[in-house]
Amino acid sequence: MRLDKYLKVSRLIKRRTVANEACDAGRVFVNGKPARASYDVKQGDLLEIQLGARTLKAEVLEVNEYATKDNASAMYRMVE
């Protein structure tokens, strides 16, 4: 699954266009490297998202095409 779609489906970022813009601006890192929106997300990847002054770090637990509001948080685990 593309990185921008994963960020939207997992609800780490609210809209796919915002996720795409964050990737283009170099504010999204996968395993410590800047990632493009087209990056193929895999289980075990470590995501780091810089949103303003705060930074979110999450480990990818599973990759699903669709997720409801209730099970979206099961797709990742916050790391810190």
DSSP file (Angstrom, degrees, kcal/mol; ACC not computed):
  #  RESIDUE AA STRUCTURE BP1 BP2  ACC     N-H-->O    O-->H-N    N-H-->O    O-->H-N    TCO  KAPPA ALPHA  PHI   PSI    X-CA   Y-CA   Z-CA
    1    1 A M              0   0    0      0, 0.0    40,-2.7     0, 0.0    64,-0.0   0.000 360.0 360.0 360.0 140.7    0.0    0.0    0.0
    2    2 A R  B  >  -A   40   0A   0     38,-0.2     4,-2.4     1,-0.1    38,-0.2  -0.293 360.0-121.5 -61.8 148.6    1.2    3.5   -0.8
    3    3 A L  H  > S+     0   0    0     36,-1.3     4,-2.4    34,-0.6     5,-0.2   0.905 110.6  51.6 -60.5 -45.1    2.5    5.5    2.2
    4    4 A D  H  > S+     0   0    0     33,-1.5     4,-1.4     1,-0.2    -1,-0.2   0.889 112.0  46.9 -64.0 -37.1    0.0    8.4    1.7
    5    5 A K  H  > S+     0   0    0     32,-0.3     4,-3.0     2,-0.2     5,-0.2   0.897 110.6  52.8 -69.6 -39.4   -2.9    6.0    1.6
    6    6 A Y  H  X S+     0   0    0     -4,-2.4     4,-2.7     1,-0.2     6,-0.3   0.918 106.8  52.3 -60.9 -43.7   -1.6    4.1    4.7
    7    7 A L  H  <>S+     0   0    0     -4,-2.4     6,-2.0     1,-0.2     5,-1.5   0.867 114.7  43.0 -61.8 -35.7   -1.4    7.3    6.7
    8    8 A K  H ><5S+     0   0    0     -4,-1.4     3,-1.0    -5,-0.2    -2,-0.2   0.938 114.9  47.0 -74.5 -49.0   -5.0    8.1    5.8
    9    9 A V  H 3<5S+     0   0    0     -4,-3.0    -2,-0.2     1,-0.3    -3,-0.2   0.887 114.8  46.8 -62.3 -39.9   -6.5    4.6    6.3
   10   10 A S  T 3<5S-     0   0    0     -4,-2.7    -1,-0.3    -5,-0.2    -2,-0.2   0.552 110.2-127.4 -78.9  -6.0   -4.7    4.3    9.7
   11   11 A R  T < 5S+     0   0    0     -3,-1.0    -3,-0.2     2,-0.3     3,-0.2   0.743  72.7 128.0  64.3  26.7   -5.9    7.8   10.6
   12   12 A L  S   <S+     0   0    0     -5,-1.5     2,-0.4    -6,-0.3    -4,-0.2   0.840  84.9  25.5 -73.1 -34.7   -2.4    9.0   11.5
   13   13 A I  S    S-     0   0    0     -6,-2.0    -2,-0.3    -9,-0.1    -1,-0.3  -0.994  83.4-136.8-127.9 138.1   -3.2   11.9    9.1
   14   14 A K  S    S+     0   0    0     -2,-0.4     2,-0.3    -3,-0.2    -1,-0.1   0.863  81.8  32.1 -66.5 -41.4   -6.7   13.0    8.4
   15   15 A R     >  -     0   0    0      1,-0.1     4,-2.0    -4,-0.0     5,-0.1  -0.913  67.4-134.9-124.4 147.0   -6.7   13.5    4.6
   16   16 A R  H  > S+     0   0    0     -2,-0.3     4,-2.7     1,-0.2     5,-0.2   0.866 107.5  55.2 -65.8 -36.3   -4.7   11.8    1.9
   17   17 A T  H  > S+     0   0    0      2,-0.2     4,-2.3     1,-0.2    -1,-0.2   0.889 108.1  48.9 -64.6 -37.4   -3.8   15.1    0.2
   18   18 A V  H  > S+     0   0    0      2,-0.2     4,-2.2     1,-0.2    -1,-0.2   0.899 111.7  49.6 -66.9 -40.1   -2.3   16.3    3.5
   19   19 A A  H  X S+     0   0    0     -4,-2.0     4,-2.0     2,-0.2    -2,-0.2   0.904 110.8  50.1 -63.4 -41.5   -0.3   13.1    3.8
   20   20 A N  H  X S+     0   0    0     -4,-2.7     4,-2.3     1,-0.2    -2,-0.2   0.912 111.1  48.3 -63.5 -43.8    0.9   13.5    0.2
   21   21 A E  H  X S+     0   0    0     -4,-2.3     4,-1.9     2,-0.2    -1,-0.2   0.873 109.3  53.3 -64.9 -38.0    2.0   17.1    0.9
   22   22 A A  H  <>S+     0   0    0     -4,-2.2     5,-2.5     2,-0.2     6,-0.5   0.898 110.2  47.8 -64.1 -40.5    3.8   16.1    4.1
   23   23 A C  H ><5S+     0   0    0     -4,-2.0     3,-1.3     1,-0.2     5,-0.2   0.924 111.4  50.1 -64.9 -44.8    5.7   13.4    2.1
   24   24 A D  H 3<5S+     0   0    0     -4,-2.3    -2,-0.2     1,-0.3    -1,-0.2   0.834 108.6  53.2 -63.0 -32.9    6.6   15.9   -0.7
   25   25 A A  T 3<5S-     0   0    0     -4,-1.9    -1,-0.3    -5,-0.2    -2,-0.2   0.502 116.3-114.6 -82.1  -3.9    7.8   18.4    2.0
   26   26 A G  T < 5S+     0   0    0     -3,-1.3    -3,-0.2    -4,-0.3    -2,-0.1   0.771  80.7 123.1  78.1  26.7   10.1   15.8    3.5
   27   27 A R      < +     0   0    0     -5,-2.5    23,-2.7    -6,-0.2     2,-0.5   0.389  55.5  74.8-100.1   2.9    8.3   15.6    6.8
   28   28 A V  E     -B   49   0B   0     -6,-0.5     7,-2.5     7,-0.3     2,-0.4  -0.972  60.8-173.9-119.4 125.5    7.6   11.8    6.7
   29   29 A F  E     -BC  48  34B   0     19,-2.9    19,-2.5    -2,-0.5     2,-0.5  -0.927  11.2-160.5-118.6 140.9   10.5    9.4    7.3
   30   30 A V  E >  S-BC  47  33B   0      3,-2.9     3,-1.6    -2,-0.4    17,-0.2  -0.986  82.6 -14.6-121.0 121.2   10.4    5.6    7.0
   31   31 A N  T 3  S-     0   0    0     15,-3.1    -1,-0.1    -2,-0.5    16,-0.1   0.860 131.5 -52.2  53.6  38.9   13.1    3.7    8.9
   32   32 A G  T 3  S+     0   0    0     14,-0.4    -1,-0.3     1,-0.2    15,-0.1   0.424 118.8 102.5  84.2  -0.2   15.0    7.0    9.3
   33   33 A K  E <  S-C   30   0B   0     -3,-1.6    -3,-2.9     1,-0.0    -1,-0.2  -0.920  81.0-102.3-117.0 142.0   15.0    8.0    5.6
   34   34 A P  E     -C   29   0B   0      0, 0.0     2,-0.4     0, 0.0    -5,-0.3  -0.376  45.0-152.3 -58.6 135.6   12.8   10.6    3.9
   35   35 A A        -     0   0    0     -7,-2.5    -7,-0.3     4,-0.0    -9,-0.2  -0.880   8.1-132.2-119.0 146.1   10.0    8.8    2.1
   36   36 A R    >   -     0   0    0     -2,-0.4     3,-1.7     1,-0.1   -33,-0.3  -0.490  32.4-108.9 -85.1 162.1    8.0    9.6   -1.0
   37   37 A A  T 3  S+     0   0    0      1,-0.3   -33,-1.5   -17,-0.2   -34,-0.6   0.750 118.0  59.8 -62.7 -24.0    4.2    9.2   -1.0
   38   38 A S  T 3  S+     0   0    0    -36,-0.2    -1,-0.3   -35,-0.2   -18,-0.0   0.441  74.6 128.2 -86.5   0.3    4.6    6.3   -3.4
   39   39 A Y    <   -     0   0    0     -3,-1.7   -36,-1.3     1,-0.1     2,-0.8  -0.306  65.0-121.8 -57.4 137.6    6.7    4.3   -0.9
   40   40 A D  B     -A    2   0A   0    -38,-0.2   -38,-0.2   -37,-0.1     2,-0.2  -0.754  26.7-139.9 -88.0 107.8    5.3    0.7   -0.4
   41   41 A V        -     0   0    0    -40,-2.7     2,-0.3    -2,-0.8    22,-0.0  -0.454  22.5-172.1 -71.8 135.0    4.6    0.3    3.3
   42   42 A K    >   -     0   0    0     -2,-0.2     3,-1.8    20,-0.0    18,-0.2  -0.879  34.3 -87.1-125.3 158.6    5.4   -3.0    4.8
   43   43 A Q  T 3  S+     0   0    0     -2,-0.3    18,-0.2     1,-0.2     3,-0.1  -0.414 114.4  29.5 -61.9 134.8    4.8   -4.6    8.2
   44   44 A G  T 3  S+     0   0    0     16,-2.6    -1,-0.2     1,-0.3    17,-0.1   0.282  83.9 139.4  95.9  -9.9    7.6   -3.7   10.6
   45   45 A D    <   -     0   0    0     -3,-1.8    15,-2.8    14,-0.1     2,-0.6  -0.377  49.0-135.4 -65.2 145.8    8.4   -0.3    9.1
   46   46 A L  E     - D   0  59B   0     13,-0.2   -15,-3.1    -3,-0.1   -14,-0.4  -0.927  20.9-160.6-106.4 115.8    9.1    2.5   11.5
   47   47 A L  E     -BD  30  58B   0     11,-3.5    11,-2.4    -2,-0.6     2,-0.4  -0.757   9.6-171.3 -98.6 140.9    7.3    5.8   10.5
   48   48 A E  E     -BD  29  57B   0    -19,-2.5   -19,-2.9    -2,-0.3     2,-0.5  -0.977   6.3-173.6-132.1 119.2    8.3    9.2   11.8
   49   49 A I  E     -BD  28  56B   0      7,-2.9     7,-3.0    -2,-0.4     2,-0.8  -0.956  13.3-152.0-119.3 123.9    5.9   12.1   11.0
   50   50 A Q  E     + D   0  55B   0    -23,-2.7     2,-0.6    -2,-0.5     5,-0.2  -0.849  17.3 177.1 -97.6 111.0    6.8   15.7   11.8
   51   51 A L  E >   - D   0  54B   0      3,-2.5     3,-1.9    -2,-0.8     2,-0.3  -0.888  60.5 -62.1-115.8  98.5    3.6   17.7   12.4
   52   52 A G  T 3  S-     0   0    0     -2,-0.6     0, 0.0     1,-0.3     0, 0.0  -0.473 118.2 -14.0  64.4-124.2    4.5   21.3   13.3
   53   53 A A  T 3  S+     0   0    0     -2,-0.3     2,-0.3    -3,-0.1    -1,-0.3   0.596 126.1  74.2 -87.5 -12.2    6.4   21.2   16.6
   54   54 A R  E <   -D   51   0B   0     -3,-1.9    -3,-2.5     2,-0.0     2,-0.4  -0.724  64.3-150.2-107.2 155.4    5.6   17.6   17.5
   55   55 A T  E     -D   50   0B   0     -2,-0.3     2,-0.4    -5,-0.2    -5,-0.2  -0.983   5.4-154.4-124.9 128.4    6.8   14.3   16.0
   56   56 A L  E     -D   49   0B   0     -7,-3.0    -7,-2.9    -2,-0.4     2,-0.5  -0.858   7.7-168.1-100.6 134.4    4.8   11.1   15.9
   57   57 A K  E     +D   48   0B   0     -2,-0.4    22,-2.7    22,-0.3     2,-0.3  -0.990  14.6 167.8-122.7 127.9    6.7    7.8   15.8
   58   58 A A  E     -DE  47  78B   0    -11,-2.4   -11,-3.5    -2,-0.5     2,-0.5  -0.996  28.4-139.9-141.8 144.0    4.8    4.6   14.9
   59   59 A E  E     -DE  46  77B   0     18,-3.0    18,-2.0    -2,-0.3     2,-0.5  -0.886  28.7-121.2-101.8 133.1    5.6    1.1   14.0
   60   60 A V  E     + E   0  76B   0    -15,-2.8   -16,-2.6    -2,-0.5    16,-0.3  -0.617  34.1 172.1 -75.4 119.7    3.5   -0.6   11.3
   61   61 A L        -     0   0    0     14,-2.3     2,-0.3    -2,-0.5    15,-0.2   0.813  65.6  -2.8 -95.7 -39.2    1.8   -3.7   12.7
   62   62 A E        -     0   0    0     13,-1.6     2,-0.5   -20,-0.1    -1,-0.4  -0.988  57.9-136.7-151.8 157.9   -0.5   -4.5    9.7
   63   63 A V        +     0   0    0     -2,-0.3     2,-0.4    -3,-0.1   -20,-0.1  -0.956  28.3 170.8-121.9 111.7   -1.5   -3.2    6.3
   64   64 A N        -     0   0    0     -2,-0.5     3,-0.1     1,-0.1   -55,-0.1  -0.939  34.9-139.9-120.2 142.4   -5.2   -3.2    5.5
   65   65 A E  S    S+     0   0    0     -2,-0.4     2,-0.3     1,-0.1    -1,-0.1   0.859  92.3  24.6 -65.9 -35.4   -6.9   -1.6    2.5
   66   66 A Y        +     0   0    0     -3,-0.1     2,-0.3   -56,-0.0    -1,-0.1  -0.956  66.4 178.0-131.8 148.6   -9.8   -0.5    4.6
   67   67 A A        -     0   0    0     -2,-0.3     2,-0.1    -3,-0.1     5,-0.1  -0.981  21.4-134.0-150.5 138.0  -10.2    0.2    8.3
   68   68 A T     >  -     0   0    0     -2,-0.3     4,-1.2     1,-0.1     3,-0.0  -0.381  38.1-100.6 -82.1 169.6  -13.1    1.3   10.4
   69   69 A K  T  4 S+     0   0    0      1,-0.2     4,-0.4     2,-0.2     3,-0.2   0.862 121.5  51.4 -58.0 -37.0  -12.6    4.0   13.0
   70   70 A D  T  4 S+     0   0    0      1,-0.2     3,-0.3     2,-0.1    -1,-0.2   0.887 117.3  34.0 -71.9 -40.2  -12.5    1.4   15.8
   71   71 A N  T >4 S+     0   0    0      1,-0.2     3,-0.9     2,-0.1     4,-0.2   0.402  91.5  91.3-101.0   5.8   -9.8   -0.9   14.3
   72   72 A A  G >< S+     0   0    0     -4,-1.2     3,-1.6     1,-0.2     4,-0.2   0.871  83.4  57.2 -64.8 -36.2   -7.7    1.8   12.6
   73   73 A S  G >  S+     0   0    0     -4,-0.4     3,-0.8    -3,-0.3    -1,-0.2   0.653  94.0  68.0 -71.8 -13.5   -5.5    2.1   15.7
   74   74 A A  G <  S+     0   0    0     -3,-0.9    -1,-0.3     1,-0.2    -2,-0.2   0.565  85.0  72.8 -78.6  -8.3   -4.7   -1.6   15.5
   75   75 A M  G <  S+     0   0    0     -3,-1.6   -14,-2.3    -4,-0.2   -13,-1.6   0.631 107.1  22.2 -80.6 -13.4   -2.7   -1.0   12.3
   76   76 A Y  E <   -E   60   0B   0     -3,-0.8     2,-0.4   -16,-0.3   -16,-0.2  -0.950  63.7-140.3-147.5 165.0    0.2    0.7   14.2
   77   77 A R  E     -E   59   0B   0    -18,-2.0   -18,-3.0    -2,-0.3     2,-0.2  -0.998  28.0-121.7-130.5 128.0    1.8    1.0   17.6
   78   78 A M  E     -E   58   0B   0     -2,-0.4     2,-0.4   -20,-0.2   -20,-0.3  -0.474  28.5-159.3 -70.0 136.4    3.1    4.3   18.9
   79   79 A V              0   0    0    -22,-2.7   -22,-0.3    -2,-0.2    -1,-0.0  -0.942 360.0 360.0-119.4 137.5    6.9    4.2   19.7
   80   80 A E              0   0    0     -2,-0.4    -1,-0.1   -24,-0.1   -22,-0.0   0.304 360.0 360.0-170.2 360.0    8.7    6.6   22.0
